[in-house]
Amino acid sequence: MLIILCIVVNSTAIIAQQNKPDDPIGQAFFSPDLVMQNQQAINLTEGQQNTISKEMQNAQSEFMTLQWNLQKEMEKFKLLVEKENLAETQVLEQMERMLAIENKIKKRQITLMVRIKNLLNPEQQDKLRKLK
């Protein structure tokens, strides 16, 4: 069960690992950091910069809340699995609660990436692909 707990905690980094060649999600999207670090090179407009900043602020606020919720549910899970005799139904229900939060995190990550990509014109996207 400890392995499952570690998987849940570490799985939010999957989408963040965008520069790996075997990562189709990473190849399709551009991280906010990549965009902002290369804003001059891709001729990012002030409007695009402002929109990306707002999107990032909103996402970070949501991520923080979701991470706190996940931590709370992980604590409950830990207490359940540390018992001598496990209540299978309770353990599985708690795991479902944790996975539901993790899915919300992943969905929000993809939403952010889609919004950023949609802000960029084809030339900007092409330049970023070359800069990866």
Secondary structure, DSSP 8 states (H G I E B T S, - for coil): -HHHHHHHHHGGGTTT----TT-HHHHH---HHHHHHTTTTTT--HHHHHHHHHHHHHHHHHHHHHHHHHHHHHHHHHHHHTSSS--HHHHHHHHHHHHHHHHHHHHHHHHHHHHHHHHS-HHHHHHHHHH-
